[in-house]
Amino acid sequence: MPRAPAVTGHEYRSLADVRHAIRQFLAFSEAAARKAGVEPQQHQLLLAIRGLPEGARADVTTLAERLQVRHHSAVELIGRAEAAGFVARAADPADARRVIVRLTRRGGSVLERLSRRHRAKIASLSRRLDAALRTLVRPEARRLDG
């Protein structure tokens, strides 16, 4: 297997810029969620439910994987979101042993407001992220060390 080329100065700057933009976005996201009266993890749960691929079921196992948390952590998070009125649980009609989680009207409304704000923030970061990512994934950009 051929050895990967050395990381250039330009790539280090691009990696740092990507990480900085991600950190800015995450800080924005957490603050926006709290301002909307939602725990940041609950916002992530709502987005995971609404953003599932076509045909996927919002069961605990699927949501735990999408959130990259353990099963029991997903169960606790779903419980807190349910207590806050953002989600509801019901037995899966196809398999009563499995629980399906759905957004409530309140959860959907909060998610819509937060998603509009997040979309605008991503738009404001997109030019910077696009330039940094292009440097990292395009081989000809690697030769532009500076």
N, C-alpha and C positions, 0 to 999 in steps of 0.2 A: 504494500500500500504506500503510495507516494506521500511524503511528508508535506504538510500544509505550509504554504509560504509564510514568512515572518509577517507579523502584524506591523503595518506602517504607522507612521505618526498621524496621518490623515484618518486612518481607521480607528486609532485610539481616541481621537477627538470625536469621531462619529459615534463610537460606542458610548463615550461619556455623554454626548448630546442626547442619544436615545434614552439612556438611563435617566438623565435629568428631566427630559420631557415626560417620561413615564411617572417619575416621582411627583412632578408638578400635577399631572393628571390625577394621580391617586390622592394627593392631598386635597385637590379641588373636589373630587368625588366624595371623599369622606366628609368634608365640610358641608357640601350640598345636601348629602343625605341627612346629616344631623340637623341642619337648618329646616329640612322638610319634616322633621320629627320621626326619622327612621334611623335605626342603627345601620352603619355601613354594611354589615354582613346581611342584614335583612334586605337592603337594596340589592345586593348581589344575588340573593335568593330570588327576589321578584324578577330580576332580569334573567336569571337562569331558567325560570319557569316560562316566561314569555318568549324567550329567545331559543327555546329548544328546536332542534331540527324537525322538519316536517315529519309527522308520524311518530315521533318519540313521545313517550309517556313520562309525565313528571312524577315518577315514583322516587322513593327515598334513595335507592341505590343510584339511580341516574343523576339525581340532584347532588348527591355527595360527590360523585365523580366530576360533575361539571364545576362544582365549587372547590374541588380538590381538598375535601375534608373527610374525616372518618364518618362512617355510618352513624354512630351515636351522636357525633357533633351535628350532623345534618338533622337528626331527629330533634335535638334540643333547639336548634335554630328555627326549625319549622314550628315547634311548639311556641316559641316566643313570638314569631310572626303571626301565628294563629291567635294568640292571646291579644295581640295588638289589632286584630281585625284585618290583616293584610292578605291572609291565605285561609283556605279551608281544606280539610282533609276528608276523603271519602274512600270507601273500599272500591277497588277496581272491579267493574262489572264482569270482566273476563276472568278475574282471579281474586276472590274475596280475601285472600291472604295478603295481597299487595295493597298498599295505600297510595292513592293518587292525590297530589297536591294541586290546587288550582288557585288562581288569583281571585280575590273578592273584588267587588266594585271599588272599594276603598283602595285596595292594593294596586289595582289597575290604574286608578286615577293618580296615585302618588308616583307610580312608575312612569306614567306618561309625562308628568311634569319634570321629573328628574331626567328622563331620557332626552327631552328637548334641550335642557341645560347642558347635558353631557355631549350631545351632538354638536352644539355650538362651541364648546371647549375643544373638542377634537378638531373641529374646523380651524380653530385658531392655532393649534399646534401642528397641523398637517403639513405645512410647507417645510417646517424645520425637520420633522420626522421623516418626511419623504426624502429630503436631501441626504440625511444621515443614513437611512436604510439603503438608498441606492448606492452609496459609497461602499457599504458592507456587502452587498449581494452582487454587484457588477464587477467582474474580473478586471475590466479596463480601468475602473476607478481605483483599484488597488495600486496601480502604477503611478498614481498622482501623489506620491509622498511629498509632504511639505512641512 
